[in-house]
Amino acid sequence: MLTILKEYIEGGYQISEYSRDGVNVSHTVKVPIQSEMPAEPEQQEPTLEDKINYIYYKNMGVI
């Protein structure tokens, strides 16, 4: 069974050290810390081709 020996933040990473025997480090996991939530993607303006297709299919009764 794994136990966490130590957790700390260093150089923009959250570092966790795990142990199988409770004394020696068996492996280390580094997870980058995100400072901000990513912004929502902007809605792209439909291309001219998309607009033409929309009008065509609307007139055909598909939409």
LINFEN-V89991 format. One record per pair of residues at least 12 apart in sequence whose ideal C-beta (glycine too) atoms are under 6 Angstrom apart, sorted by the first residue. I is the first residue (numbers start at 0). J is the second residue. Records with the same first field share a line. If there is no record, write none. Layout:
I = J + J
This chain:
1 = 17
2 = 18 + 21
3 = 15 + 17
4 = 16 + 18
11 = 32
12 = 29 + 31
13 = 30 + 32
14 = 29
15 = 28
